[in-house]
C-alpha cells in the first residue's frame, strides 16, 4: 500500500511539472492510486531492471552500476 501511495505521489509531482494544465490534482492522485500509475521515469527504470535481469540470465552482462553495464569483455 505504501508503494502505491509513493508511486501516486511521484506521478502527481511529475504531472504538475510536465503537464500544461491540471484541473484537479486530487483527481490525478486518486486515479494514480486506483490504477497503480507510476511516473514515466519509474516505468523506464523498471524496464531497464527487467532487461538487465534477462541479460544476466543469458550471461550477456555481469553487472550494472548507474548507467554503466559491464560485460565479460569489459
MOPAC internal coordinates of N, CA, C and O (Angstrom, degrees):
PM7 1SCF
backbone

  N    0.0000 0     0.00 0     0.00 0    0    0    0
  C    1.4549 1     0.00 0     0.00 0    1    0    0
  C    1.5322 1   111.33 1     0.00 0    2    1    0
  O    1.2310 1   120.63 1   139.46 1    3    2    1
  N    1.3189 1   116.39 1   -40.54 1    3    2    1
  C    1.4623 1   120.30 1  -179.21 1    5    3    2
  C    1.5249 1   110.01 1   -65.13 1    6    5    3
  O    1.2310 1   120.45 1   140.75 1    7    6    5
  N    1.3371 1   116.74 1   -39.25 1    7    6    5
  C    1.4614 1   120.05 1   179.65 1    9    7    6
  C    1.5258 1   110.29 1   -63.32 1   10    9    7
  O    1.2310 1   120.43 1   140.41 1   11   10    9
  N    1.3211 1   116.78 1   -39.59 1   11   10    9
  C    1.4726 1   120.64 1   178.36 1   13   11   10
  C    1.5211 1   109.91 1   -62.29 1   14   13   11
  O    1.2310 1   120.34 1   136.43 1   15   14   13
  N    1.3217 1   116.95 1   -43.57 1   15   14   13
  C    1.4658 1   120.38 1   179.79 1   17   15   14
  C    1.5267 1   111.56 1   -65.85 1   18   17   15
  O    1.2310 1   120.37 1   136.87 1   19   18   17
  N    1.3313 1   116.89 1   -43.13 1   19   18   17
  C    1.4608 1   119.65 1   179.28 1   21   19   18
  C    1.5302 1   110.93 1   -64.45 1   22   21   19
  O    1.2310 1   120.22 1   140.72 1   23   22   21
  N    1.3251 1   117.19 1   -39.28 1   23   22   21
  C    1.4653 1   120.83 1   176.97 1   25   23   22
  C    1.5203 1   110.86 1   -65.11 1   26   25   23
  O    1.2310 1   120.51 1   138.45 1   27   26   25
  N    1.3376 1   116.63 1   -41.55 1   27   26   25
  C    1.4599 1   120.48 1   179.43 1   29   27   26
  C    1.5283 1   111.20 1   -64.77 1   30   29   27
  O    1.2310 1   120.46 1   140.02 1   31   30   29
  N    1.3142 1   116.72 1   -39.98 1   31   30   29
  C    1.4695 1   120.68 1   177.50 1   33   31   30
  C    1.5268 1   110.15 1   -63.79 1   34   33   31
  O    1.2310 1   120.55 1   134.90 1   35   34   33
  N    1.3236 1   116.56 1   -45.10 1   35   34   33
  C    1.4685 1   120.49 1   178.51 1   37   35   34
  C    1.5280 1   110.51 1   -63.12 1   38   37   35
  O    1.2310 1   120.26 1   140.94 1   39   38   37
  N    1.3334 1   117.11 1   -39.06 1   39   38   37
  C    1.4648 1   121.56 1   178.11 1   41   39   38
  C    1.5267 1   109.96 1   -62.37 1   42   41   39
  O    1.2310 1   120.38 1   134.54 1   43   42   41
  N    1.3326 1   116.89 1   -45.46 1   43   42   41
  C    1.4653 1   120.98 1   179.66 1   45   43   42
  C    1.5289 1   110.73 1   -63.54 1   46   45   43
  O    1.2310 1   119.74 1   137.05 1   47   46   45
  N    1.3214 1   118.10 1   -42.95 1   47   46   45
  C    1.4723 1   120.92 1   178.04 1   49   47   46
  C    1.5212 1   110.76 1   -59.96 1   50   49   47
  O    1.2310 1   120.61 1   136.43 1   51   50   49
  N    1.3268 1   116.43 1   -43.57 1   51   50   49
  C    1.4585 1   120.07 1   178.62 1   53   51   50
  C    1.5242 1   110.72 1   -64.44 1   54   53   51
  O    1.2310 1   120.38 1   139.32 1   55   54   53
  N    1.3309 1   116.88 1   -40.68 1   55   54   53
  C    1.4664 1   120.85 1   178.95 1   57   55   54
  C    1.5294 1   110.72 1   -62.27 1   58   57   55
  O    1.2310 1   120.59 1   135.54 1   59   58   57
  N    1.3072 1   116.48 1   -44.46 1   59   58   57
  C    1.4671 1   120.39 1   179.47 1   61   59   58
  C    1.5288 1   110.47 1   -62.26 1   62   61   59
  O    1.2310 1   120.57 1   142.00 1   63   62   61
  N    1.3267 1   116.51 1   -38.00 1   63   62   61
  C    1.4608 1   121.48 1  -178.21 1   65   63   62
  C    1.5297 1   113.03 1   -75.61 1   66   65   63
  O    1.2310 1   119.92 1   147.71 1   67   66   65
  N    1.3444 1   117.75 1   -32.29 1   67   66   65
  C    1.4636 1   119.22 1  -170.23 1   69   67   66
  C    1.5216 1   115.51 1  -112.96 1   70   69   67
  O    1.2310 1   119.50 1   154.44 1   71   70   69
  N    1.3233 1   118.57 1   -25.56 1   71   70   69
  C    1.4657 1   119.48 1  -179.44 1   73   71   70
  C    1.5218 1   109.75 1   -77.04 1   74   73   71
  O    1.2310 1   120.47 1   -28.68 1   75   74   73
  N    1.3172 1   116.71 1   151.32 1   75   74   73
  C    1.4603 1   120.46 1   179.70 1   77   75   74
  C    1.5216 1   111.86 1   -71.71 1   78   77   75
  O    1.2310 1   120.84 1   140.55 1   79   78   77
  N    1.3328 1   116.01 1   -39.45 1   79   78   77
  C    1.4615 1   119.39 1  -177.22 1   81   79   78
  C    1.5186 1   110.02 1  -151.93 1   82   81   79
  O    1.2310 1   120.98 1   -43.30 1   83   82   81
  N    1.3328 1   115.73 1   136.70 1   83   82   81
  C    1.4569 1   121.34 1   176.08 1   85   83   82
  C    1.5220 1   107.15 1  -125.72 1   86   85   83
  O    1.2310 1   120.72 1   -63.39 1   87   86   85
  N    1.3346 1   116.23 1   116.61 1   87   86   85
  C    1.4632 1   120.12 1   179.57 1   89   87   86
  C    1.5212 1   111.32 1   -70.98 1   90   89   87
  O    1.2310 1   120.62 1   139.16 1   91   90   89
  N    1.3350 1   116.41 1   -40.84 1   91   90   89
  C    1.4581 1   120.27 1  -175.99 1   93   91   90
  C    1.5342 1   110.36 1  -139.97 1   94   93   91
  O    1.2310 1   120.34 1   -81.55 1   95   94   93
  N    1.3302 1   116.95 1    98.45 1   95   94   93
  C    1.4582 1   119.03 1   176.70 1   97   95   94
  C    1.5356 1   112.19 1   -58.13 1   98   97   95
  O    1.2310 1   121.21 1   147.08 1   99   98   97
  N    1.3290 1   115.29 1   -32.92 1   99   98   97
  C    1.4623 1   119.62 1   178.91 1  101   99   98
  C    1.5200 1   111.07 1   -62.13 1  102  101   99
  O    1.2310 1   120.55 1   138.08 1  103  102  101
  N    1.3292 1   116.56 1   -41.92 1  103  102  101
  C    1.4679 1   120.83 1   179.69 1  105  103  102
  C    1.5299 1   110.86 1   -65.90 1  106  105  103
  O    1.2310 1   120.29 1   141.84 1  107  106  105
  N    1.3176 1   117.05 1   -38.16 1  107  106  105
  C    1.4710 1   121.09 1   177.67 1  109  107  106
  C    1.5286 1   109.23 1   -63.33 1  110  109  107
  O    1.2310 1   120.40 1   136.35 1  111  110  109
  N    1.3363 1   116.84 1   -43.65 1  111  110  109
  C    1.4607 1   121.36 1  -179.94 1  113  111  110
  C    1.5278 1   111.43 1   -64.48 1  114  113  111
  O    1.2310 1   120.18 1   134.17 1  115  114  113
  N    1.3145 1   117.26 1   -45.83 1  115  114  113
  C    1.4689 1   121.06 1  -179.87 1  117  115  114
  C    1.5244 1   110.41 1   -62.55 1  118  117  115
  O    1.2310 1   120.27 1   135.69 1  119  118  117
  N    1.3215 1   117.08 1   -44.31 1  119  118  117
  C    1.4693 1   120.56 1   178.78 1  121  119  118
  C    1.5265 1   110.53 1   -62.40 1  122  121  119
  O    1.2310 1   120.31 1   140.10 1  123  122  121
  N    1.3258 1   117.02 1   -39.90 1  123  122  121
  C    1.4659 1   120.70 1   178.80 1  125  123  122
  C    1.5247 1   110.56 1   -63.39 1  126  125  123
  O    1.2310 1   120.34 1   140.60 1  127  126  125
  N    1.3340 1   116.96 1   -39.40 1  127  126  125
  C    1.4718 1   120.62 1   177.78 1  129  127  126
  C    1.5223 1   111.18 1   -65.74 1  130  129  127
  O    1.2310 1   120.71 1   131.28 1  131  130  129
  N    1.3295 1   116.25 1   -48.72 1  131  130  129
  C    1.4698 1   120.87 1  -176.83 1  133  131  130
  C    1.5173 1   112.80 1   -65.42 1  134  133  131
  O    1.2310 1   120.47 1   141.21 1  135  134  133
  N    1.3278 1   116.71 1   -38.79 1  135  134  133
  C    1.4657 1   121.26 1  -173.47 1  137  135  134
  C    1.5233 1   113.14 1   -98.96 1  138  137  135
  O    1.2310 1   120.18 1   179.73 1  139  138  137
  N    1.3377 1   117.26 1    -0.27 1  139  138  137
  C    1.4581 1   120.63 1   178.72 1  141  139  138
  C    1.5199 1   113.42 1    65.39 1  142  141  139
  O    1.2310 1   120.44 1  -146.71 1  143  142  141
  N    1.3275 1   116.76 1    33.29 1  143  142  141
  C    1.4674 1   120.28 1  -179.57 1  145  143  142
  C    1.5211 1   110.92 1   -69.75 1  146  145  143
  O    1.2310 1   121.54 1   -33.30 1  147  146  145
  N    1.3279 1   114.66 1   146.70 1  147  146  145
  C    1.4614 1   121.76 1   177.70 1  149  147  146
  C    1.5220 1   107.89 1  -127.28 1  150  149  147
  O    1.2310 1   120.34 1   -25.30 1  151  150  149
  N    1.3295 1   116.95 1   154.70 1  151  150  149
  C    1.4636 1   118.44 1   175.73 1  153  151  150
  C    1.5213 1   109.78 1   -63.58 1  154  153  151
  O    1.2310 1   120.73 1   -26.00 1  155  154  153
  N    1.3256 1   116.21 1   154.00 1  155  154  153
  C    1.4664 1   120.36 1  -177.30 1  157  155  154
  C    1.5130 1   112.17 1   -57.75 1  158  157  155
  O    1.2310 1   119.87 1   143.08 1  159  158  157
  N    1.3167 1   117.86 1   -36.92 1  159  158  157
  C    1.4608 1   119.60 1  -179.67 1  161  159  158
  C    1.5260 1   111.23 1   -63.03 1  162  161  159
  O    1.2310 1   120.06 1   143.30 1  163  162  161
  N    1.3212 1   117.49 1   -36.70 1  163  162  161
  C    1.4659 1   121.13 1   178.42 1  165  163  162
  C    1.5163 1   111.07 1   -69.96 1  166  165  163
  O    1.2310 1   120.37 1   142.72 1  167  166  165
  N    1.3257 1   116.90 1   -37.28 1  167  166  165
  C    1.4597 1   120.09 1   178.51 1  169  167  166
  C    1.5196 1   110.18 1   -65.39 1  170  169  167
  O    1.2310 1   120.87 1   137.38 1  171  170  169
  N    1.3215 1   115.94 1   -42.62 1  171  170  169
  C    1.4610 1   119.66 1   179.06 1  173  171  170
  C    1.5244 1   110.04 1   -64.20 1  174  173  171
  O    1.2310 1   120.54 1   139.23 1  175  174  173
  N    1.3148 1   116.58 1   -40.77 1  175  174  173
  C    1.4598 1   120.81 1  -179.81 1  177  175  174
  C    1.5210 1   110.73 1   -62.79 1  178  177  175
  O    1.2310 1   119.95 1   137.19 1  179  178  177
  N    1.3352 1   117.71 1   -42.81 1  179  178  177
  C    1.4628 1   119.87 1   179.86 1  181  179  178
  C    1.5225 1   111.30 1   -66.80 1  182  181  179
  O    1.2310 1   119.91 1   147.43 1  183  182  181
  N    1.3266 1   117.79 1   -32.57 1  183  182  181
  C    1.4595 1   120.71 1   176.42 1  185  183  182
  C    1.5253 1   110.88 1   -67.99 1  186  185  183
  O    1.2310 1   120.24 1   142.28 1  187  186  185
  N    1.3234 1   117.14 1   -37.72 1  187  186  185
  C    1.4610 1   121.04 1   177.61 1  189  187  186
  C    1.5235 1   109.67 1   -65.88 1  190  189  187
  O    1.2310 1   120.12 1   136.54 1  191  190  189
  N    1.3155 1   117.38 1   -43.46 1  191  190  189
  C    1.4638 1   121.07 1   178.99 1  193  191  190
  C    1.5241 1   109.93 1   -61.87 1  194  193  191
  O    1.2310 1   120.36 1   136.11 1  195  194  193
  N    1.3276 1   116.92 1   -43.89 1  195  194  193
  C    1.4655 1   120.34 1   178.60 1  197  195  194
  C    1.5235 1   110.80 1   -61.53 1  198  197  195
  O    1.2310 1   120.12 1   137.34 1  199  198  197
  N    1.3391 1   117.37 1   -42.66 1  199  198  197
  C    1.4620 1   120.31 1   177.93 1  201  199  198
  C    1.5180 1   110.34 1   -62.73 1  202  201  199
  O    1.2310 1   120.29 1   134.60 1  203  202  201
  N    1.3381 1   117.05 1   -45.40 1  203  202  201
  C    1.4605 1   120.42 1  -178.41 1  205  203  202
  C    1.5181 1   111.12 1   -60.39 1  206  205  203
  O    1.2310 1   120.17 1   135.61 1  207  206  205
  N    1.3265 1   117.28 1   -44.39 1  207  206  205
  C    1.4656 1   120.43 1   179.14 1  209  207  206
  C    1.5264 1   110.53 1   -60.55 1  210  209  207
  O    1.2310 1   120.39 1   137.64 1  211  210  209
  N    1.3320 1   116.85 1   -42.36 1  211  210  209
  C    1.4723 1   120.61 1   177.32 1  213  211  210
  C    1.5253 1   110.29 1   -62.50 1  214  213  211
  O    1.2310 1   120.29 1   132.40 1  215  214  213
  N    1.3383 1   117.04 1   -47.60 1  215  214  213
  C    1.4633 1   121.47 1  -177.98 1  217  215  214
  C    1.5262 1   111.23 1   -64.29 1  218  217  215
  O    1.2310 1   120.15 1   146.26 1  219  218  217
  N    1.3174 1   117.31 1   -33.74 1  219  218  217
  C    1.4660 1   120.28 1   178.12 1  221  219  218
  C    1.5299 1   110.66 1   -69.57 1  222  221  219
  O    1.2310 1   120.17 1   139.53 1  223  222  221
  N    1.3361 1   117.29 1   -40.47 1  223  222  221
  C    1.4716 1   120.33 1   176.64 1  225  223  222
  C    1.5266 1   111.31 1   -63.58 1  226  225  223
  O    1.2310 1   120.67 1   147.78 1  227  226  225
  N    1.3417 1   116.33 1   -32.22 1  227  226  225
  C    1.4610 1   121.06 1   178.60 1  229  227  226
  C    1.5306 1   112.06 1   -82.53 1  230  229  227
  O    1.2310 1   120.85 1   178.17 1  231  230  229
  N    1.3411 1   115.99 1    -1.83 1  231  230  229
  C    1.4680 1   123.60 1  -178.59 1  233  231  230
  C    1.5237 1   112.61 1    62.25 1  234  233  231
  O    1.2310 1   121.31 1  -146.87 1  235  234  233
  N    1.3325 1   115.11 1    33.13 1  235  234  233
  C    1.4660 1   121.43 1   176.16 1  237  235  234
  C    1.5254 1   109.70 1   -85.88 1  238  237  235
  O    1.2310 1   120.64 1   141.29 1  239  238  237
  N    1.3315 1   116.38 1   -38.71 1  239  238  237
  C    1.4627 1   122.22 1   179.55 1  241  239  238
  C    1.5198 1   109.09 1  -123.82 1  242  241  239
  O    1.2310 1   121.13 1   -20.96 1  243  242  241
  N    1.3361 1   115.45 1   159.04 1  243  242  241
  C    1.4669 1   118.42 1   177.80 1  245  243  242
  C    1.5317 1   112.39 1  -117.74 1  246  245  243
  O    1.2310 1   119.97 1   157.07 1  247  246  245
  N    1.3330 1   117.66 1   -22.93 1  247  246  245
  C    1.4627 1   120.17 1  -179.21 1  249  247  246
  C    1.5233 1   109.93 1  -161.33 1  250  249  247
  O    1.2310 1   121.67 1   -16.09 1  251  250  249
  N    1.3467 1   114.41 1   163.91 1  251  250  249
  C    1.4560 1   120.61 1   176.23 1  253  251  250
  C    1.5133 1   107.81 1  -145.67 1  254  253  251
  O    1.2310 1   121.02 1   -44.19 1  255  254  253
  N    1.3349 1   115.66 1   135.81 1  255  254  253
  C    1.4475 1   121.46 1   177.53 1  257  255  254
  C    1.5165 1   107.63 1  -134.76 1  258  257  255
  O    1.2310 1   120.55 1   -68.59 1  259  258  257
  N    1.3256 1   116.55 1   111.41 1  259  258  257
  C    1.4675 1   119.83 1  -176.28 1  261  259  258
  C    1.5062 1   109.97 1    63.76 1  262  261  259
  O    1.2310 1   120.25 1    60.48 1  263  262  261
  N    1.3232 1   117.13 1  -119.52 1  263  262  261
  C    1.4540 1   121.39 1   179.44 1  265  263  262
  C    1.5198 1   112.21 1  -100.89 1  266  265  263
  O    1.2310 1   119.98 1  -173.13 1  267  266  265
  N    1.3305 1   117.65 1     6.87 1  267  266  265
  C    1.4573 1   122.07 1  -178.10 1  269  267  266
  C    1.5247 1   110.14 1  -100.46 1  270  269  267
  O    1.2310 1   120.93 1   -51.00 1  271  270  269
  N    1.3267 1   115.83 1   129.00 1  271  270  269
  C    1.4655 1   121.51 1   178.23 1  273  271  270
  C    1.5224 1   107.70 1  -112.47 1  274  273  271
  O    1.2310 1   121.08 1   -47.86 1  275  274  273
  N    1.3219 1   115.55 1   132.14 1  275  274  273
  C    1.4616 1   121.58 1  -178.51 1  277  275  274
  C    1.5278 1   110.52 1  -105.20 1  278  277  275
  O    1.2310 1   121.20 1   -45.23 1  279  278  277
  N    1.3239 1   115.31 1   134.77 1  279  278  277
  C    1.4637 1   121.69 1   176.13 1  281  279  278
  C    1.5193 1   108.93 1  -113.41 1  282  281  279
  O    1.2310 1   120.88 1    -7.78 1  283  282  281
  N    1.3147 1   115.91 1   172.22 1  283  282  281
  C    1.4627 1   119.83 1   178.50 1  285  283  282
  C    1.5336 1   110.66 1   -63.03 1  286  285  283
  O    1.2310 1   120.37 1   154.03 1  287  286  285
  N    1.3167 1   116.90 1   -25.97 1  287  286  285
  C    1.4633 1   121.30 1  -179.40 1  289  287  286
  C    1.5234 1   112.43 1   -85.85 1  290  289  287
  O    1.2310 1   120.28 1   175.65 1  291  290  289
  N    1.3387 1   117.06 1    -4.35 1  291  290  289
  C    1.4547 1   120.17 1   179.58 1  293  291  290
  C    1.4664 1   109.97 1   105.07 1  294  293  291
  O    1.2310 1   120.10 1   180.00 1  295  294  293

